């Protein structure tokens, strides 16, 4: 992981710890190209966590937004999830 990425996740972790009491509900938002198995890969990353997952296709159908509402045990678990899904080609984390 490059230095800027590491700094981003370090700052995110601090901000999450300042604004939450753990465990806490967290809303992940992603945009992925609708092709291949991108949506399924994101959904599988949150499988068996009791997550509420909503997907919405863009007007053209080329992209799908994914909102995932889930209880996370701590800020590190959130960072780990972002890192896990960052390997999906074309994913954008919001």
N, C-alpha and C positions, 0 to 999 in steps of 0.2 A: 504494500500500500504506500502511495507516495505521501510526502510530508503534508501537503495541503489537505488531502483526504483524511489523514490521521488527525490533523488539527480540527477539521470540521466535526468529526465524530467525538473528539475530546470535548469541544465546546457544547455539542448537542447533549452529551451525557451530563455535563454540569448544569445546563439549563433545565433538563428534565428532572434532575435531583432537586433543584431549587423550587420547581413548580408542582411537584407531585409528592404524595405520600404513597409508598408502595405497599402492596400491589395497587396498580391503577389502570383505568381504562385508557387505551391509546388508539388513535385513529391513524392508520397508515393510509397513504394515498399514492397510487402509482398510475403511470400511463405506459402501456406496452403496445407495440405493433400487434395487430389482431392475428397475424400469421403464426404458423407453426403451433407449438404447444405452450406459448408464453403465458396465457391466462391460467392454464392448468398448473404450470410450474409455480406461479405465484400462490395459487390456491393450496397446492400441496405443501408449501412452506409453512402454512398456518393450519394444516390438518391436525385434528385432535386437540385443538387449543380452545374450542368453544367460540371461535371467531364468527362474526356476522360479516359476510362478504357480499358486496354489491358490485355488479359490473354494468357499465354503460358504454355502448359503442358510439364512436363519433359519427357525425352525419354521413361521412363518406364510407365509414366502416373500416377504414385503414387502421384506426387506433381504438383501444378499449381502455377506459379508466376503471380502476379497481379501488374500491374503498373497503378497508378492513378494520372493523371495530373489535378490539380484543383486550382482555385483561392481561397485562404484562407484570411480571414479578419485580422487575427493577430496570433501571436505565440501561444496564449492560445487555439485558435480553433484547431491548429495542435495537440497540446498535448492532448486535449480532444478527438480528433479522434483516436489517438493511444490508449488511454485508453479504448475507446468504443470498438475497434476491438480486444483488448487484451484478451477479454473473449472467443474468438473463439478458440476452442480446436486445438492445434498444430500449431497455426499461428506463423510465424517468421517475425518480422519487420526488414527491412534492412535500 
